[in-house]
Amino acid sequence: MLDLHKTKEDLAARMDSLEIRAKEMNESLRSEHSQNFSEQAHEREDDEVLERLEAEAKAEIIAIKAALSRIEDGHYGTCSKCGEEIQEKR
């Protein structure tokens, strides 16, 4: 049987962690680049990776918020498309 209280705690902890990481990535992206052209090229490549990671973190935060909302509404564990019960392993 699914422990919704534990699931909710786990999701909230994951969301907190992601929000901290996303904030750190955003701050890193806003930092100034080196004056050295070679260093700038590396920094811009790093920025591209950080932007993708930040976008992934934000997408996961949105999914977690939706899951937490479904827990509150009593719909967690039910497929939003077909209405069937979702197996716990999933």
LUMTIVO-461846 format. One line per field, with one value per residue: z, x, y of N, C-alpha, C, O, CB in turn; residue number from 0; residue in three letters. Coordinates in pm, 1 decimal, padded with zeros to 6 digits. Glycine has a CB too. Layout:
BEGIN
nup	[Z  ...];
neast	[X  ...];
nnorth	[Y  ...];
caup	[Z  ...];
caeast	[X  ...];
canorth	[Y  ...];
cup	[Z  ...];
ceast	[X  ...];
cnorth	[Y  ...];
oup	[Z  ...];
oeast	[X  ...];
onorth	[Y  ...];
cbup	[Z  ...];
cbeast	[X  ...];
cbnorth	[Y  ...];
bapa	[NUM  ...];
tilo	[ALA  ...];
This chain:
BEGIN
nup	[00000.0  -00078.3  00087.2  00137.6  00293.6  00336.0  00068.8  -00001.4  00168.0  00063.6  -00199.0  -00147.0  -00027.5  -00241.0  -00419.4  -00278.8  -00283.9  -00562.0  -00615.4  -00479.1  -00624.0  -00879.6  -00827.9  -00762.4  -01008.1  -01170.0  -01055.7  -01113.5  -01390.0  -01425.0  -01352.7  -01417.8  -01715.2  -01795.6  -01900.8  -02077.9  -02396.2  -02465.2  -02222.9  -02199.8  -02402.6  -02300.6  -02069.3  -02178.2  -02299.9  -02070.3  -01962.1  -02138.8  -02076.2  -01807.7  -01843.8  -01968.1  -01764.8  -01563.5  -01680.3  -01690.4  -01416.8  -01339.4  -01484.9  -01359.3  -01104.4  -01158.2  -01226.0  -00981.2  -00817.5  -00936.6  -00875.1  -00594.1  -00568.5  -00670.5  -00469.4  -00255.7  -00358.8  -00363.3  -00581.5  -00644.1  -00778.9  -00966.5  -01311.1  -01505.1  -01764.5  -01849.9  -01628.6  -01491.5  -01220.5  -01106.6  -01094.8  -00801.1  -00832.2  -01052.9];
neast	[00083.9  00052.7  00221.3  00108.5  00175.5  00452.7  00534.3  00460.2  00632.1  00880.4  00861.1  00840.0  01088.8  01258.6  01178.7  01256.8  01535.2  01581.4  01496.8  01689.1  01919.1  01847.4  01836.7  02105.6  02225.6  02111.1  02218.2  02487.2  02476.8  02425.2  02657.4  02958.8  03157.6  03489.7  03762.1  03934.2  03942.8  03955.3  03888.0  03631.1  03497.3  03490.8  03343.1  03099.9  03017.3  02983.7  02774.9  02567.3  02522.1  02446.7  02210.7  02045.0  02033.6  01914.2  01665.3  01566.6  01550.9  01358.0  01139.2  01100.9  01034.1  00786.8  00642.9  00652.7  00510.4  00260.9  00211.1  00203.1  -00021.6  -00213.0  -00205.3  -00309.7  -00566.2  -00663.7  -00632.1  -00396.6  -00204.5  -00374.3  -00415.8  -00399.2  -00479.1  -00618.5  -00759.1  -00718.4  -00588.8  -00259.7  00014.7  00204.5  00480.4  00551.7];
nnorth	[-00118.1  00221.0  00476.5  00774.4  00994.7  00965.9  00967.9  01227.9  01374.4  01292.4  01392.4  01667.4  01715.3  01654.2  01854.4  02084.3  02050.2  02060.9  02323.3  02471.7  02395.8  02493.2  02766.3  02816.0  02752.0  02947.3  03178.6  03135.9  03150.3  03417.8  03537.7  03726.5  03694.4  03580.9  03792.6  03688.2  03548.1  03274.1  03153.4  03256.2  03117.8  02857.7  02906.3  02986.0  02749.2  02596.2  02743.1  02680.1  02412.6  02441.4  02590.2  02400.1  02207.2  02358.3  02409.1  02147.3  02093.1  02281.0  02185.8  01941.4  02032.2  02150.2  01919.0  01784.9  01962.7  01933.6  01666.2  01680.3  01839.6  01663.3  01472.6  01619.8  01666.5  01414.9  01252.7  01133.0  00871.1  00787.1  00764.2  01053.0  01065.9  00829.8  00749.1  00515.8  00314.7  00372.6  00160.4  00088.3  00039.4  00188.1];
caup	[00000.0  -00094.0  00202.4  00078.3  00378.1  00303.2  -00069.3  00002.5  00227.7  -00033.4  -00309.3  -00097.1  -00009.6  -00375.1  -00475.3  -00210.2  -00338.0  -00699.6  -00613.1  -00440.5  -00738.7  -00987.5  -00786.7  -00776.2  -01151.0  -01220.7  -01009.0  -01190.1  -01526.0  -01423.7  -01316.1  -01528.9  -01782.6  -01796.6  -02009.2  -02168.4  -02497.5  -02453.1  -02103.2  -02230.2  -02482.7  -02207.5  -01980.2  -02253.6  -02311.5  -01938.8  -01947.9  -02214.6  -01995.8  -01691.8  -01888.0  -01987.4  -01633.2  -01493.7  -01742.0  -01645.1  -01275.7  -01334.1  -01534.5  -01253.4  -00997.9  -01202.6  -01214.3  -00838.3  -00769.7  -00986.3  -00795.6  -00461.0  -00584.1  -00683.8  -00336.6  -00179.6  -00417.1  -00351.6  -00712.9  -00666.0  -00802.5  -01074.4  -01436.4  -01543.4  -01902.2  -01868.6  -01505.6  -01430.3  -01108.0  -01143.5  -01008.2  -00709.2  -00885.4  -01148.4];
caeast	[00000.0  00129.0  00220.2  00101.3  00247.4  00595.5  00550.4  00452.1  00756.7  00987.8  00844.8  00871.5  01234.7  01318.8  01150.2  01345.1  01669.2  01582.9  01485.3  01821.2  02008.6  01807.0  01878.0  02251.0  02257.3  02070.6  02318.3  02608.4  02454.4  02425.4  02789.6  03035.2  03252.4  03629.9  03804.8  04012.0  03854.2  03956.0  03809.6  03491.9  03441.5  03461.7  03235.9  02973.6  02978.8  02932.4  02645.0  02468.0  02491.0  02371.3  02076.4  01967.6  02010.3  01817.9  01534.9  01522.8  01513.9  01230.8  01034.5  01074.8  00963.6  00647.6  00582.4  00636.5  00398.3  00138.1  00191.6  00159.5  -00159.7  -00297.6  -00214.2  -00405.3  -00700.0  -00705.7  -00624.1  -00263.4  -00207.9  -00469.5  -00368.6  -00477.3  -00526.6  -00716.6  -00834.5  -00685.1  -00496.0  -00119.5  00078.8  00300.1  00616.3  00574.5];
canorth	[00000.0  00344.3  00566.8  00908.2  01089.7  00948.6  01014.4  01374.1  01421.9  01268.8  01487.1  01801.7  01721.6  01659.3  01985.7  02179.6  02029.3  02111.9  02468.7  02523.1  02377.0  02584.3  02900.8  02822.2  02755.2  03077.5  03274.7  03110.8  03198.7  03563.5  03589.5  03783.1  03606.4  03619.7  03880.4  03604.2  03491.9  03128.7  03121.6  03288.9  03009.0  02748.2  02950.1  02983.8  02607.7  02559.5  02808.9  02603.0  02294.1  02488.2  02628.4  02277.0  02147.3  02442.9  02383.5  02015.0  02105.6  02353.3  02095.8  01843.3  02105.0  02161.7  01785.8  01755.5  02044.3  01870.1  01543.9  01721.9  01885.4  01543.7  01412.1  01701.7  01649.6  01275.5  01188.5  01076.8  00727.0  00764.3  00822.0  01170.5  01049.6  00723.3  00729.0  00387.1  00320.2  00355.6  00063.7  00149.6  00027.5  00296.8];
cup	[00000.0  00028.3  00147.6  00162.0  00346.8  00162.8  -00074.5  00060.6  00130.6  -00148.6  -00266.0  -00078.7  -00144.0  -00436.5  -00410.4  -00266.4  -00479.3  -00703.5  -00574.6  -00557.5  -00851.0  -00954.7  -00803.7  -00923.0  -01209.7  -01180.2  -01085.7  -01332.5  -01533.7  -01389.6  -01440.5  -01586.2  -01777.4  -01913.2  -02115.5  -02265.0  -02487.1  -02333.5  -02127.0  -02308.4  -02393.5  -02114.9  -02051.4  -02276.9  -02179.9  -01916.3  -02020.7  -02137.0  -01874.9  -01728.4  -01907.3  -01854.2  -01552.8  -01549.5  -01698.2  -01499.5  -01262.7  -01382.7  -01428.4  -01136.8  -01033.0  -01187.7  -01067.6  -00780.4  -00814.5  -00905.7  -00654.9  -00463.0  -00595.5  -00550.9  -00254.5  -00228.1  -00405.4  -00483.2  -00741.7  -00680.1  -00909.4  -01199.7  -01477.0  -01684.7  -01912.8  -01744.1  -01435.2  -01314.3  -01158.0  -01043.1  -00925.2  -00761.8  -00981.3  -01073.4];
ceast	[00088.5  00111.5  00225.4  00176.0  00397.6  00623.5  00551.3  00581.0  00873.2  00981.6  00881.6  01022.7  01304.9  01298.4  01239.0  01486.9  01681.1  01576.3  01618.5  01918.1  01976.0  01849.9  02028.9  02291.9  02224.6  02171.6  02448.7  02595.1  02460.2  02561.8  02864.0  03132.1  03392.2  03657.9  03882.5  03917.1  03843.3  03872.1  03661.6  03425.1  03403.4  03345.0  03100.6  02925.6  02920.1  02793.5  02535.6  02426.0  02407.3  02228.4  01988.0  01935.0  01907.3  01677.0  01479.8  01477.7  01378.6  01115.1  00999.5  01000.8  00815.6  00576.0  00558.6  00520.2  00264.9  00107.5  00143.1  00014.5  -00256.0  -00310.4  -00318.5  -00548.8  -00752.3  -00701.8  -00488.8  -00274.1  -00307.7  -00418.8  -00459.5  -00532.6  -00639.6  -00799.9  -00806.3  -00587.4  -00354.4  -00056.5  00187.3  00442.8  00650.8  00607.5];
cnorth	[00124.5  00434.1  00709.8  01012.1  01085.4  01000.0  01166.3  01434.1  01407.2  01368.4  01628.8  01818.4  01731.8  01797.6  02091.7  02171.8  02086.6  02263.7  02533.2  02511.9  02474.5  02727.4  02917.7  02829.4  02891.4  03184.3  03258.8  03165.2  03350.8  03622.4  03637.2  03680.2  03665.9  03714.2  03803.2  03532.2  03339.9  03083.9  03148.7  03176.3  02891.4  02784.0  02947.3  02841.2  02558.5  02619.2  02731.4  02478.4  02334.7  02526.7  02505.6  02211.0  02226.5  02419.2  02247.7  02020.4  02175.0  02266.5  01991.8  01908.4  02118.1  02027.8  01749.0  01835.7  01984.7  01744.0  01577.9  01770.8  01766.7  01470.0  01487.5  01682.0  01507.6  01199.4  01125.5  00925.6  00687.4  00834.5  00937.9  01159.8  00947.6  00695.0  00597.8  00408.1  00293.4  00259.3  00130.9  00145.5  00139.5  00421.9];
oup	[00071.8  00068.0  00115.1  00107.5  00332.9  00139.5  -00143.8  00008.4  00116.5  -00190.8  -00340.5  -00110.7  -00159.5  -00498.6  -00479.3  -00292.8  -00511.8  -00785.8  -00630.1  -00587.4  -00911.1  -01042.8  -00853.1  -00958.5  -01289.8  -01260.6  -01119.3  -01388.2  -01637.5  -01396.7  -01552.4  -01515.9  -01757.4  -02012.4  -02229.4  -02222.6  -02498.9  -02342.5  -02080.2  -02283.2  -02409.3  -02086.7  -01991.9  -02274.0  -02178.2  -01859.0  -01970.3  -02133.1  -01843.4  -01652.8  -01868.5  -01832.7  -01483.1  -01473.3  -01671.8  -01463.1  -01183.9  -01327.6  -01409.8  -01076.5  -00947.3  -01142.2  -01034.1  -00703.0  -00739.1  -00871.9  -00602.4  -00369.7  -00538.8  -00522.5  -00191.5  -00147.9  -00433.4  -00494.9  -00849.9  -00602.9  -00939.7  -01194.4  -01482.5  -01722.1  -01975.2  -01752.0  -01329.9  -01310.6  -01239.9  -00922.1  -00973.9  -00738.3  -00989.9  -01134.5];
oeast	[00188.3  -00001.1  00332.8  00233.1  00461.4  00723.8  00633.5  00632.7  00955.0  01084.0  00947.1  01077.9  01399.7  01389.6  01290.9  01550.1  01779.6  01642.9  01656.5  01991.0  02066.5  01894.3  02075.1  02382.7  02301.1  02206.7  02513.6  02690.5  02496.1  02580.2  02836.0  03181.2  03409.7  03585.1  03894.7  03823.6  03734.2  03795.1  03576.2  03309.3  03296.4  03259.1  02999.2  02805.3  02819.3  02705.6  02424.1  02308.0  02307.8  02135.2  01871.2  01823.1  01823.8  01580.7  01360.3  01377.4  01294.2  01005.2  00882.5  00913.7  00729.2  00461.7  00456.4  00440.5  00167.6  -00007.9  00053.0  -00061.7  -00365.3  -00414.7  -00404.9  -00642.1  -00869.2  -00762.2  -00467.1  -00344.1  -00324.2  -00382.7  -00581.6  -00622.4  -00742.5  -00900.7  -00864.0  -00513.4  -00331.5  -00072.4  00255.1  00519.3  00766.3  00630.5];
onorth	[00130.2  00463.9  00760.5  01106.5  01189.7  01067.5  01226.3  01532.8  01498.2  01422.3  01701.6  01923.6  01808.8  01852.2  02179.5  02274.0  02152.9  02326.6  02636.4  02606.5  02532.4  02801.0  03020.6  02904.5  02945.1  03270.6  03357.9  03219.3  03406.5  03743.9  03594.4  03591.9  03786.0  03714.8  03848.2  03464.3  03284.1  02988.3  03073.5  03143.2  02832.7  02700.4  02910.7  02815.4  02487.9  02554.8  02718.6  02443.6  02269.4  02499.0  02505.6  02164.4  02168.9  02410.4  02234.5  01958.9  02132.4  02272.9  01958.2  01845.7  02099.3  02023.0  01689.0  01782.7  01985.4  01717.8  01512.6  01745.7  01768.1  01411.3  01426.6  01680.9  01481.1  01092.8  01071.0  00860.0  00569.2  00952.1  00922.9  01235.3  00973.3  00624.8  00570.6  00506.4  00204.4  00274.8  00221.3  00239.0  00181.1  00526.3];
cbup	[00121.7  -00221.6  00301.1  00061.9  00528.0  00314.9  -00158.9  00086.0  00357.1  -00087.6  -00361.7  00036.5  00067.2  -00467.1  -00456.5  -00058.2  -00338.6  -00779.0  -00515.5  -00317.7  -00790.5  -01009.9  -00640.0  -00709.3  -01226.2  -01169.5  -00858.6  -01193.2  -01577.6  -01325.6  -01242.3  -01483.3  -01928.2  -01804.9  -01954.5  -02088.4  -02635.5  -02439.6  -01982.4  -02309.2  -02590.6  -02124.2  -01927.4  -02388.1  -02351.8  -01828.6  -02001.0  -02352.8  -01950.2  -01628.2  -02018.5  -02076.8  -01555.0  -01506.6  -01895.8  -01661.9  -01197.5  -01417.9  -01665.2  -01204.2  -00975.8  -01349.4  -01281.4  -00760.9  -00820.8  -01137.0  -00788.1  -00407.0  -00708.0  -00790.7  -00264.8  -00189.6  -00562.0  -00295.4  -00819.7  -00550.0  -00675.1  -01035.8  -01548.1  -01531.3  -01992.2  -01911.0  -01534.7  -01535.5  -00997.9  -01146.2  -01090.2  -00575.3  -00954.8  -01238.9];
cbeast	[-00095.5  00085.6  00341.7  -00044.3  00222.4  00637.6  00438.2  00329.7  00786.3  00980.1  00700.8  00798.1  01285.6  01257.7  01001.8  01346.6  01703.5  01466.8  01375.1  01876.3  01999.5  01653.4  01837.2  02316.3  02180.5  01930.7  02343.4  02639.4  02320.1  02323.1  02872.3  03111.8  03209.9  03720.2  03890.1  04098.2  03902.9  04099.9  03859.7  03483.8  03541.9  03586.8  03264.9  02990.2  03100.6  03028.9  02651.9  02524.3  02621.2  02441.7  02083.8  02044.1  02141.7  01857.1  01545.9  01635.9  01622.2  01238.9  01079.6  01206.7  01026.5  00640.9  00672.2  00766.9  00411.6  00151.3  00322.8  00251.4  -00172.1  -00240.6  -00075.7  -00367.6  -00698.3  -00843.8  -00655.2  -00167.2  -00240.3  -00611.8  -00363.6  -00392.7  -00411.7  -00646.9  -00978.3  -00624.4  -00535.8  -00043.2  00137.2  00293.8  00633.6  00452.4];
cbnorth	[-00000.2  00418.6  00537.7  00950.4  01058.9  00799.5  00959.0  01419.1  01345.7  01125.9  01483.9  01828.4  01598.0  01550.0  02021.0  02152.3  01879.9  02053.4  02512.0  02446.5  02233.2  02577.8  02927.7  02700.7  02645.3  03114.0  03257.6  02960.6  03149.6  03613.5  03481.5  03908.2  03582.1  03495.6  03994.6  03501.7  03530.3  03076.6  03202.9  03420.1  02964.1  02714.3  03091.2  03055.8  02520.5  02606.1  02952.5  02563.1  02222.2  02606.6  02708.9  02179.2  02138.6  02592.4  02389.3  01911.8  02183.7  02481.0  02026.0  01780.2  02245.5  02210.1  01680.0  01786.9  02189.3  01835.6  01462.6  01831.9  01976.1  01449.2  01413.4  01849.6  01689.9  01269.3  01288.3  01114.4  00654.9  00814.8  00714.6  01295.1  01007.9  00597.7  00737.3  00290.4  00218.0  00493.5  -00051.3  00080.8  -00105.1  00319.1];
bapa	[0  1  2  3  4  5  6  7  8  9  10  11  12  13  14  15  16  17  18  19  20  21  22  23  24  25  26  27  28  29  30  31  32  33  34  35  36  37  38  39  40  41  42  43  44  45  46  47  48  49  50  51  52  53  54  55  56  57  58  59  60  61  62  63  64  65  66  67  68  69  70  71  72  73  74  75  76  77  78  79  80  81  82  83  84  85  86  87  88  89];
tilo	[MET  LEU  ASP  LEU  HIS  LYS  THR  LYS  GLU  ASP  LEU  ALA  ALA  ARG  MET  ASP  SER  LEU  GLU  ILE  ARG  ALA  LYS  GLU  MET  ASN  GLU  SER  LEU  ARG  SER  GLU  HIS  SER  GLN  ASN  PHE  SER  GLU  GLN  ALA  HIS  GLU  ARG  GLU  ASP  ASP  GLU  VAL  LEU  GLU  ARG  LEU  GLU  ALA  GLU  ALA  LYS  ALA  GLU  ILE  ILE  ALA  ILE  LYS  ALA  ALA  LEU  SER  ARG  ILE  GLU  ASP  GLY  HIS  TYR  GLY  THR  CYS  SER  LYS  CYS  GLY  GLU  GLU  ILE  GLN  GLU  LYS  ARG];
